Amino acid sequence: ASAFDPSSGGLLTRLQTSAPTIRTLSTSNYHSHSIPSSLWKLGRLNHIAIAVPDLEKAQAFYKDVLGTRVSEAVALPEHGVYTVFVELGNTKLELLHPLGEKSPIASFLQKNKTGGMHHICIEVDDIKAAVTELKERKIRILSEEPKIGAHGKPVIFLHPKDCHGVLVELEQA
Ligand SMILES: C[C@@H](C(=O)O)C(=O)SCCNC(=O)CCNC(=O)[C@H](O)C(C)(C)COP(=O)(O)OP(=O)(O)OC[C@H]1O[C@@H](n2cnc3c(N)ncnc32)[C@H](O)[C@@H]1OP(=O)(O)O
């Protein structure tokens, strides 16, 4: 019997009958006791962005092969990208393609010729407070001021070298 089969008396049954243990475990797993109190906090995962060399082929892949809902391409000249959003229910994918000579994703696509995961975007409840605290903590913010992002809300990007190798976008919820 599988460990996930309740009739087997396996893992699921044990989890269901031992809630106090779960709470203890999850507290220690997520180090919630050590999160400092802050004036701002993270919210939902808004999207995961994927840089692609061929936007139409990528759109067709998500729409026709994986069967998801895919938006039209939108040009965002102030960000140097075209974007397409793929609806997933609990979050979105953002397909990115370079726009203009100085696109910030051009060198990424040169290094990753078939495309690749470019950034994650997490919502925050107070982007100004986030900027202030992250600057104090010496996390590099990649613009002087928040810019208006793909959803018409202020966004900032944090340097991937200060975020364990991942480019992180924060969006005002
Ligand atoms: C519409 C909006 C929205 O969603 O609301 C958007 O998506 S706009 C999406 C596009 N906009 C942005 O990405 C804005 C923020 N991005 C930037 O400012 C830039 O792309 C940087 C992240 C600073 C990278 O700049 P650039 O490509 O000129 O530098 P570079 O190629 O020399 O890279 C410096 C180092 O960072 C690494 N690196 C570069 N891009 C990376 C990425 N996306 N994820 C993880 N690491 C990355 C490189 O491999 C390199 O490491 P090594 O030295 O070890 O080789």
The ligand as an SDF file (V2000), in Angstrom:
LIG
                    3D

 55 57  0  0  0  0  0  0  0  0999 V2000
    6.9060   44.1450  -17.8500 C   0  0  0  0  0  0  0  0  0  0  0  0
    7.6300   43.7590  -16.6000 C   0  0  0  0  0  0  0  0  0  0  0  0
    6.6540   43.0790  -15.6390 C   0  0  0  0  0  0  0  0  0  0  0  0
    6.6180   41.8400  -15.4840 O   0  0  0  0  0  0  0  0  0  0  0  0
    5.8770   43.8110  -14.9860 O   0  0  0  0  0  0  0  0  0  0  0  0
    8.7730   42.8590  -16.9890 C   0  0  0  0  0  0  0  0  0  0  0  0
    8.7320   41.6690  -16.8910 O   0  0  0  0  0  0  0  0  0  0  0  0
   10.1320   43.5950  -17.6190 S   0  0  0  0  0  0  0  0  0  0  0  0
   11.3080   42.2810  -17.8040 C   0  0  0  0  0  0  0  0  0  0  0  0
   12.6260   42.7730  -18.2540 C   0  0  0  0  0  0  0  0  0  0  0  0
   13.1980   43.7150  -17.3160 N   0  0  0  0  0  0  0  0  0  0  0  0
   14.1500   43.3960  -16.4240 C   0  0  0  0  0  0  0  0  0  0  0  0
   14.6240   42.2690  -16.3980 O   0  0  0  0  0  0  0  0  0  0  0  0
   14.6330   44.5070  -15.5360 C   0  0  0  0  0  0  0  0  0  0  0  0
   15.6620   44.0750  -14.5510 C   0  0  0  0  0  0  0  0  0  0  0  0
   16.8030   43.4130  -15.1970 N   0  0  0  0  0  0  0  0  0  0  0  0
   18.0380   44.0020  -15.3080 C   0  0  0  0  0  0  0  0  0  0  0  0
   18.2440   45.1340  -14.8530 O   0  0  0  0  0  0  0  0  0  0  0  0
   19.1060   43.2150  -16.0110 C   0  0  0  0  0  0  0  0  0  0  0  0
   18.4940   42.2890  -16.9090 O   0  0  0  0  0  0  0  0  0  0  0  0
   20.0480   42.4430  -15.0390 C   0  0  0  0  0  0  0  0  0  0  0  0
   19.3080   41.4180  -14.1980 C   0  0  0  0  0  0  0  0  0  0  0  0
   20.7810   43.4360  -14.1150 C   0  0  0  0  0  0  0  0  0  0  0  0
   21.0720   41.7140  -15.9060 C   0  0  0  0  0  0  0  0  0  0  0  0
   21.6990   42.6770  -16.6730 O   0  0  0  0  0  0  0  0  0  0  0  0
   22.6100   42.2730  -17.9330 P   0  0  0  0  0  0  0  0  0  0  0  0
   21.8590   41.2670  -18.7280 O   0  0  0  0  0  0  0  0  0  0  0  0
   23.0750   43.4870  -18.6110 O   0  0  0  0  0  0  0  0  0  0  0  0
   23.8460   41.7090  -17.2320 O   0  0  0  0  0  0  0  0  0  0  0  0
   24.6500   40.4010  -17.4460 P   0  0  0  0  0  0  0  0  0  0  0  0
   24.1830   39.5920  -18.5930 O   0  0  0  0  0  0  0  0  0  0  0  0
   26.0590   40.8550  -17.4250 O   0  0  0  0  0  0  0  0  0  0  0  0
   24.3000   39.6390  -16.1090 O   0  0  0  0  0  0  0  0  0  0  0  0
   24.9630   39.8470  -14.8840 C   0  0  0  0  0  0  0  0  0  0  0  0
   24.9260   38.5320  -14.1360 C   0  0  0  0  0  0  0  0  0  0  0  0
   23.5710   38.2650  -13.7490 O   0  0  0  0  0  0  0  0  0  0  0  0
   23.1430   37.0430  -14.3280 C   0  0  0  0  0  0  0  0  0  0  0  0
   21.7660   37.2010  -14.7760 N   0  0  0  0  0  0  0  0  0  0  0  0
   21.3320   38.0410  -15.7320 C   0  0  0  0  0  0  0  0  0  0  0  0
   20.0140   37.9330  -15.8900 N   0  0  0  0  0  0  0  0  0  0  0  0
   19.6050   36.9810  -15.0220 C   0  0  0  0  0  0  0  0  0  0  0  0
   18.3470   36.4080  -14.7260 C   0  0  0  0  0  0  0  0  0  0  0  0
   17.2490   36.7970  -15.3460 N   0  0  0  0  0  0  0  0  0  0  0  0
   18.2810   35.4520  -13.7720 N   0  0  0  0  0  0  0  0  0  0  0  0
   19.4030   35.0560  -13.1140 C   0  0  0  0  0  0  0  0  0  0  0  0
   20.6300   35.5760  -13.3660 N   0  0  0  0  0  0  0  0  0  0  0  0
   20.7270   36.5100  -14.3060 C   0  0  0  0  0  0  0  0  0  0  0  0
   24.0880   36.7960  -15.4930 C   0  0  0  0  0  0  0  0  0  0  0  0
   24.1630   35.4230  -15.7940 O   0  0  0  0  0  0  0  0  0  0  0  0
   25.3740   37.3570  -14.9650 C   0  0  0  0  0  0  0  0  0  0  0  0
   25.9780   36.4120  -14.1060 O   0  0  0  0  0  0  0  0  0  0  0  0
   27.4930   35.9370  -14.3210 P   0  0  0  0  0  0  0  0  0  0  0  0
   28.2980   37.2090  -14.1870 O   0  0  0  0  0  0  0  0  0  0  0  0
   27.7330   34.9630  -13.2000 O   0  0  0  0  0  0  0  0  0  0  0  0
   27.5450   35.3490  -15.6880 O   0  0  0  0  0  0  0  0  0  0  0  0
  1  2  1  0
  2  3  1  0
  2  6  1  0
  3  4  2  0
  3  5  1  0
  6  7  2  0
  6  8  1  0
  8  9  1  0
  9 10  1  0
 10 11  1  0
 11 12  1  0
 12 13  2  0
 12 14  1  0
 14 15  1  0
 15 16  1  0
 16 17  1  0
 17 18  2  0
 17 19  1  0
 19 20  1  0
 19 21  1  0
 21 22  1  0
 21 23  1  0
 21 24  1  0
 24 25  1  0
 25 26  1  0
 26 27  2  0
 26 28  1  0
 26 29  1  0
 29 30  1  0
 30 31  2  0
 30 32  1  0
 30 33  1  0
 33 34  1  0
 34 35  1  0
 35 36  1  0
 35 50  1  0
 36 37  1  0
 37 38  1  0
 37 48  1  0
 38 39  1  0
 38 47  1  0
 39 40  2  0
 40 41  1  0
 41 42  1  0
 41 47  2  0
 42 43  1  0
 42 44  2  0
 44 45  1  0
 45 46  2  0
 46 47  1  0
 48 49  1  0
 48 50  1  0
 50 51  1  0
 51 52  1  0
 52 53  2  0
 52 54  1  0
 52 55  1  0
M  END
$$$$
